[in-house]
Amino acid sequence: MPERPIYTYLGDKNTSAEFKNKNCTAIYTTKGTCIRGRNGAMLVQFGDKKVVVVGRRLRKQQGKL
């Protein structure tokens, strides 16, 4: 499995303050690809919470887990 990049979720006006501007990691399938929806949504993990977010609002960070 590739190294997991760290993303920052920017959020939007409907996003809970719990997730805005927080770091998260993508959740991968057994094939090693991240889980994306048809409309660009992405399944990510904030600590121990799994959340579906708008992929366009994610920014990849330099560090890796």
C-alpha positions in Angstrom: 0.0 0.0 0.0 1.4 3.5 -0.8 2.1 6.0 1.9 -1.0 7.8 3.0 -0.9 11.5 2.2 -2.3 14.0 4.7 -5.1 16.3 3.6 -6.5 19.4 5.1 -10.3 19.7 4.7 -11.3 23.3 4.1 -15.0 22.8 4.5 -17.8 25.1 3.3 -20.7 27.0 4.9 -22.6 23.7 5.7 -19.6 22.0 7.3 -19.5 21.4 11.0 -16.8 23.4 12.8 -15.5 20.0 14.1 -14.1 19.2 10.6 -13.2 22.7 9.2 -9.5 23.2 8.6 -8.6 19.9 10.2 -6.1 17.2 8.9 -7.4 13.9 7.7 -6.3 10.8 5.7 -7.9 9.0 2.8 -9.4 5.6 3.4 -8.1 3.0 0.9 -9.5 -0.2 -0.6 -7.6 -3.5 -0.5 -6.5 -2.6 -4.1 -4.7 0.5 -2.8 -6.9 3.1 -4.3 -8.8 5.8 -2.3 -12.6 5.5 -2.1 -14.2 8.2 -4.3 -17.9 8.8 -5.1 -19.4 9.5 -8.5 -19.7 13.2 -7.7 -16.2 13.7 -6.5 -16.8 12.9 -2.8 -14.1 11.1 -0.9 -14.1 8.9 2.2 -11.6 10.3 4.7 -10.8 9.7 8.4 -10.5 12.4 11.1 -8.9 10.6 14.0 -11.3 7.8 14.6 -14.3 9.2 12.7 -14.9 8.2 9.0 -16.6 11.0 7.0 -17.6 11.5 3.4 -16.4 15.0 2.3 -16.4 17.0 -0.9 -13.1 16.1 -2.7 -12.7 19.6 -4.2 -12.3 21.1 -0.7 -9.4 18.8 0.2 -5.8 20.1 0.0 -2.9 17.7 0.1 -0.1 18.5 2.6 3.6 17.9 2.3 3.8 15.5 5.3 2.9 11.8 5.2 1.7 9.3 7.8 
